[in-house]
Amino acid sequence: MKTYLDCLPCFLNQALKTGRIVTSEEKILRKIIDQVMENLINIPLDAPPPKIAQTVYRTIKSITGNEDPYSTIKRKQNEVALGLYPEFKEMVIHSEDQLLFALKLAIGGNIIDLGAQREIKDIKKEILQTLSAPLTINDYKGFRRSINNSKLLLYLGDNAGEIVFDSILIEQLKKIDHLKIVFAVREKPIINDATMEDAKFVGIDKHAEVISNGSDAPATVLSECSTEFSDLFHKADMIIAKGQGNYESLSEENKNIFFLLKVKCPVVASHLNAKVGDTVLKRQSGEIRRPDHGSRC
Amino acid sequence: MKTYLDCLPCFLNQALKTGRIVTSEEKILRKIIDQVMENLINIPLDAPPPKIAQTVYRTIKSITGNEDPYSTIKRKQNEVALGLYPEFKEMVIHSEDQLLFALKLAIGGNIIDLGAQREIKDIKKEILQTLSAPLTINDYKGFRRSINNSKLLLYLGDNAGEIVFDSILIEQLKKIDHLKIVFAVREKPIINDATMEDAKFVGIDKHAEVISNGSDAPATVLSECSTEFSDLFHKADMIIAKGQGNYESLSEENKNIFFLLKVKCPVVASHLNAKVGDTVLKRQSGEIRRPDHGSRC
């Protein structure tokens, strides 16, 4: 998916929000905003939004000298999600279709994004809402067929905290004997995306091999990933891609990908023919959609 | 009120929204966004937001060649509001405190801002909500005292459509024999702000003298206004200033101003110690609040 004009003001808002986590000094925040605007002028929009977001967050890091603005928030998100683990794990065990329930739980967990100030009860409440309603886009049948025919499953993680719910899904998928599961994280901290440290903190490495994708984009921008990761990506029979960033960066890849996400912005909503708030289990379609440069996304 | 960093992404969003009213050509829209970003880099933030907005909208006009992107929308807003006039006028007549009711109606009418796609029933519904609840900030007693002691009242209009409800308030104020009322509009089209053409279209000139403020800012930026207007501003015993733009541009003027508005953005909300959606009848305080450059507004 290409970057849309609507993404540009959004990048500025993200820069301001992230800058404020690091500092309240108006001069530094102004420097960030000005530098981001300078970078955005004339920037080609053919790349997916996370590729441009990468340059935005690098600017913040370089101006503030803070390599991981979200580190405290991420830690809290992991702890909150771990606190919810026993209850949700129990719900999976007692559900009628454990795999579907775990899938919906992993999609619900995608609500833990930048909402740093969210209370625990809100996260729980929102996940419960996802669990109680049908998925808006639902390729579950195709998903079931695909896992039965796959040997190597590559699972692309998204955010800290959320990976606890990915872990519950992986525990379900592990029951399929012929399936080897590899879980991928970002190489370096970027927003609240999960890194190797987060994966180990929540113990996902006990259930799957965990690898880094070699990149600090908040997504899976293949041209930026390590050779090891890219080889695995192309070798995998099936890919689970969590969250908007992975959707934005892989929506045109001709692979057997299942996108699991909650829709959080109007641009992605429009690209998916969905609405903000919708829950998505979407198989990559055979036809790859080409962006229409002449219209609003 | 100074411009806050949060206003910068908002200006980009406004530019995109307004650009799209004029054209769907991606290249032109991109040119607008890039030019606006170029203008915003290093721009001093001491000026109120409408002063910077003025440069944003001038950029859109200059790139698209369209001097009045909102003309069709404004016409529709005037027609919709005129359609609601008889019903609301009747409600004023049958209300217990006609002046207070008309004030609340004028504040409720401030909902007609950029919501170009709003349906008639939504506008009516939102105004009825304002009428049924107490004002959040309420200096009505001071307002009553002030009109009793004033001879010249300058009424600063805001948006097309909304001025129909200003007209109803002016019809109430006209009953006070000693009060001369002058209604001011923008000199040139800017967003959906009311101009002389709009004032005449809705017939407000039948109830008050209507003058232009001589400026194309979406507010009352005194340094930009005509001498005739400025003289009147300083001579007036009392000023009614409608909407956020007039608040932003006059919040530090040492005059007997009553701000009537619905709060529509977090920056103005914070400056007023209020919330988005709040309804405000606020007397300019004796102490003029100086912006705090070190903190988020």
Interface residues (C-beta under 8 A of the other chain):
Chain A: L5 D6 L8 P9 C10 L12 N13 L16 R20 S24 E25 E26 L29 R30 I33 D34 M37 E38 L40 I41 N42 L45 H293 G294 S295 R296
Chain B: L5 D6 L8 P9 C10 L12 N13 L16 R20 S24 E25 E26 L29 R30 I33 D34 M37 E38 L40 I41 N42 L45 H293 G294 S295 R296
